[in-house]
Amino acid sequence: MAFKDLVKANRSYRGYDESYQFTKEELADFVDHARLAPSSVNAQPFQFYLAWEKDEVDKIQNQTKWARALPDLELPHQGMHPTGFIIICQDKNISDNLNRYQKDVGIVAQTMLLAAAENGLGGCMIGNFQAGPVRDALGLSENLAPLLIVALGKPAEKIVLTEYHEGESINYYRDENDVHYVPKRKLEDIIMSR
């Protein structure tokens, strides 16, 4: 698959085929891709919590909130939850500055999601959670700060990229058939001219 096609396939999915079950090895492979990514000052301050067993997955799902731009919908729909999670945690023994490595969080999450997309899978980065309750629910040590939750699964919804036009809302939306639309700004609108 061409890289640009891989990027297009890597959407923020909010609906999954629950019959697909991950193994620990599959999730560890996504982390293996991420560990090879660049890291600020090569600090590599992250540890990754893997969840593939149903009770752990459900425990994490209950700690998350999805699709803030669609407050009238409960997403994922019942029967369409992710079947795996990777929680990116910062080891405060390496650095207790939780803002210092935020760009690295995005780099490793995107790397994992591209690896998933390459395998016909998908996911969603979830920042809408409370770190303390997540740490407590999973029994993580105090030195681990959950920074981002990455939901994973086999996508079971249609996502369509559309062009954003001046004056329209940039928010994603769903139609009456539950198709998810994501407006993207035009290339010529985001490149600054001199």
C-alpha positions as CSV (number, residue, x, y, z in Angstrom):
1,M,0.0,0.0,0.0
2,A,1.4,3.4,-0.9
3,F,2.1,5.6,2.2
4,K,-0.5,8.2,1.4
5,D,-3.1,5.5,1.1
6,L,-2.0,4.1,4.4
7,V,-2.4,7.6,5.9
8,K,-5.9,7.8,4.4
9,A,-6.8,4.4,5.9
10,N,-5.7,5.5,9.3
11,R,-8.8,7.2,10.5
12,S,-10.2,7.7,14.1
13,Y,-12.5,4.8,14.1
14,R,-15.3,4.7,16.6
15,G,-16.9,1.4,15.6
16,Y,-15.3,-2.1,15.5
17,D,-16.1,-5.7,14.7
18,E,-16.0,-7.2,18.2
19,S,-15.4,-10.7,16.8
20,Y,-11.8,-9.7,16.1
21,Q,-9.6,-10.6,19.1
22,F,-6.1,-9.3,19.6
23,T,-3.2,-11.3,21.0
24,K,-0.6,-9.8,23.3
25,E,1.9,-10.3,20.5
26,E,0.0,-8.2,18.0
27,L,-0.2,-5.3,20.4
28,A,3.4,-5.7,21.4
29,D,4.3,-5.5,17.7
30,F,2.6,-2.1,17.4
31,V,4.7,-1.0,20.4
32,D,7.8,-2.4,18.8
33,H,7.1,-0.1,15.8
34,A,6.7,2.9,18.2
35,R,9.8,2.2,20.2
36,L,11.8,2.7,17.0
37,A,10.4,6.2,16.4
38,P,12.3,9.4,17.3
39,S,12.3,10.5,20.9
40,S,13.2,14.0,22.2
41,V,16.8,13.9,23.4
42,N,16.4,10.1,23.0
43,A,14.8,10.0,26.6
44,Q,12.3,7.3,25.6
45,P,10.2,8.1,28.7
46,F,7.2,5.9,27.9
47,Q,5.9,2.6,29.1
48,F,2.9,0.9,27.4
49,Y,0.0,-0.9,29.0
50,L,-1.5,-3.6,26.7
51,A,-5.0,-4.8,27.1
52,W,-6.4,-7.6,24.9
53,E,-8.4,-9.7,27.3
54,K,-12.1,-8.8,27.5
55,D,-12.2,-7.9,31.2
56,E,-9.2,-5.5,30.9
57,V,-10.6,-4.0,27.6
58,D,-14.0,-3.4,29.3
59,K,-12.3,-1.8,32.3
60,I,-10.5,0.7,30.1
61,Q,-13.5,1.3,27.9
62,N,-15.5,2.3,31.0
63,Q,-12.9,5.0,31.7
64,T,-13.1,6.7,28.3
65,K,-15.3,9.2,26.6
66,W,-15.6,9.3,22.8
67,A,-16.5,11.7,20.0
68,R,-17.0,15.0,21.9
69,A,-18.1,16.7,18.7
70,L,-21.1,14.4,18.6
71,P,-22.6,14.8,22.1
72,D,-26.0,13.3,21.1
73,L,-24.5,10.0,20.1
74,E,-23.1,7.3,22.3
75,L,-20.0,6.0,20.5
76,P,-18.9,3.4,20.1
77,H,-22.4,1.9,19.6
78,Q,-23.2,-1.2,21.7
79,G,-21.6,-4.3,20.1
80,M,-19.0,-2.2,18.3
81,H,-16.4,-1.5,21.0
82,P,-12.7,-1.8,20.4
83,T,-11.1,-5.2,21.3
84,G,-7.7,-3.9,22.3
85,F,-6.1,-0.9,24.0
86,I,-2.6,0.5,24.4
87,I,-2.1,3.1,27.1
88,I,0.9,5.3,26.7
89,C,2.2,6.2,30.1
90,Q,5.1,8.4,31.0
91,D,7.5,7.0,33.5
92,K,8.0,9.9,36.0
93,N,11.2,8.2,37.2
94,I,12.7,9.2,33.8
95,S,11.1,12.6,33.7
96,D,8.3,14.1,35.8
97,N,7.7,16.9,33.3
98,L,4.5,15.6,31.7
99,N,4.4,18.4,29.1
100,R,8.0,18.0,27.9
101,Y,7.2,14.9,25.7
102,Q,3.8,15.6,24.4
103,K,5.0,15.7,20.8
104,D,6.5,12.3,21.4
105,V,3.2,10.9,22.5
106,G,1.7,11.9,19.2
107,I,4.6,10.4,17.3
108,V,4.4,7.0,19.0
109,A,0.6,6.9,18.8
110,Q,0.6,7.6,15.1
111,T,3.3,5.1,14.5
112,M,1.2,2.4,16.2
113,L,-1.9,3.3,14.3
114,L,-0.1,3.3,11.0
115,A,1.2,-0.2,11.8
116,A,-2.4,-1.2,12.6
117,A,-3.7,0.3,9.4
118,E,-1.0,-1.6,7.4
119,N,-2.6,-4.8,8.8
120,G,-6.2,-3.8,7.9
121,L,-6.9,-2.7,11.5
122,G,-7.6,0.7,13.0
123,G,-7.9,2.7,16.1
124,C,-8.6,6.0,17.8
125,M,-6.5,8.2,20.0
126,I,-8.5,9.0,23.2
127,G,-7.5,11.9,25.4
128,N,-10.8,12.2,27.1
129,F,-10.2,10.3,30.3
130,Q,-9.0,11.0,33.9
131,A,-5.5,9.8,34.4
132,G,-5.9,9.0,38.2
133,P,-8.9,6.8,37.9
134,V,-7.3,4.9,34.9
135,R,-4.1,4.4,36.9
136,D,-6.2,3.2,39.9
137,A,-8.5,0.9,37.8
138,L,-5.4,-0.9,36.3
139,G,-3.3,-0.9,39.4
140,L,-0.5,1.1,37.8
141,S,2.4,2.3,40.0
142,E,2.4,6.0,41.0
143,N,5.4,6.7,38.8
144,L,3.3,5.9,35.6
145,A,1.2,8.8,34.3
146,P,-1.3,7.7,31.6
147,L,-1.0,10.3,28.8
148,L,-3.0,8.8,25.9
149,I,-5.3,5.8,25.4
150,V,-5.1,4.2,21.9
151,A,-8.2,2.1,21.1
152,L,-7.7,-0.7,18.5
153,G,-9.8,-3.1,16.6
154,K,-11.0,-4.2,13.2
155,P,-13.0,-1.2,11.8
156,A,-16.7,-1.8,11.2
157,E,-17.8,1.7,10.1
158,K,-17.5,3.8,7.0
159,I,-15.5,7.1,7.3
160,V,-15.5,9.5,4.4
161,L,-13.0,12.4,4.0
162,T,-14.6,15.5,2.5
163,E,-13.2,18.9,1.5
164,Y,-13.9,21.8,3.9
165,H,-15.3,24.9,2.3
166,E,-15.1,28.4,3.8
167,G,-18.0,29.0,6.2
168,E,-18.8,25.4,6.9
169,S,-18.2,23.6,10.2
170,I,-14.9,21.8,10.4
171,N,-16.5,19.3,12.9
172,Y,-16.9,15.7,11.9
173,Y,-20.5,14.5,11.6
174,R,-22.6,11.5,10.8
175,D,-25.5,11.1,8.4
176,E,-28.7,9.1,8.8
177,N,-26.9,5.9,7.7
178,D,-24.3,6.4,10.5
179,V,-21.6,7.2,7.9
180,H,-18.9,9.3,9.5
181,Y,-17.7,12.4,7.6
182,V,-14.5,14.2,8.3
183,P,-14.0,17.6,6.6
184,K,-10.3,18.3,5.7
185,R,-9.0,21.7,4.8
186,K,-7.7,22.1,1.2
187,L,-4.0,21.9,0.6
188,E,-3.9,25.4,-0.9
189,D,-5.7,26.8,2.2
190,I,-3.0,25.5,4.6
191,I,0.2,26.4,2.7
192,M,1.3,29.9,3.4
193,S,2.4,31.8,0.3
194,R,5.1,34.4,0.3
